């Protein structure tokens, strides 16, 4: 008699297990049929976005022929014939409670034109001629403001600037308004 009761309980449990598996399969099918999220539109100058440990705000983008923020006649960077510097000014806020290190070399910073060409930071011009750079440590909750220069072709339109807050962050993209 005990064997019959045990056998009946095992069959009931097996039936419950099969029902759970069917429910899981149905839920899994429903999840795969949902729409994938739409790709977000680029942000604009003045807006902010979180990426990794930092909140990034694009303050401005200035197109200039030469950079001499340090006021040193030997530290002038010239873009050269057919080029300009796009000087990107950012504010970064450490969104954590711990001190974080920010490095422009690990954030995948770039300016991209309408034809798909990418321009990387011009570290020589940035280091030599820009007074306030972004690289360094930022205490928890604190902000830092700085600039990075990109050497690009003159007359480009429909530019975007993108970067990550740190190596683990999502890529954030900002539209750069065309100069008139």
VENUR-V506237 format. One record per helix or strand of 3 or more residues. SS is the DSSP state (H for helix, E for strand). FROM is the first residue (numbers start at 1). TO is the last residue. Records with the same first field share a line. If there is no record, write none. Layout:
# VENUR-V506237
SS = FROM-TO / FROM-TO
This chain:
# VENUR-V506237
H = 2-33 / 104-106 / 123-129
E = 48-51 / 54-64 / 83-94 / 100-102 / 110-112 / 136-138 / 143-153 / 159-163 / 172-176
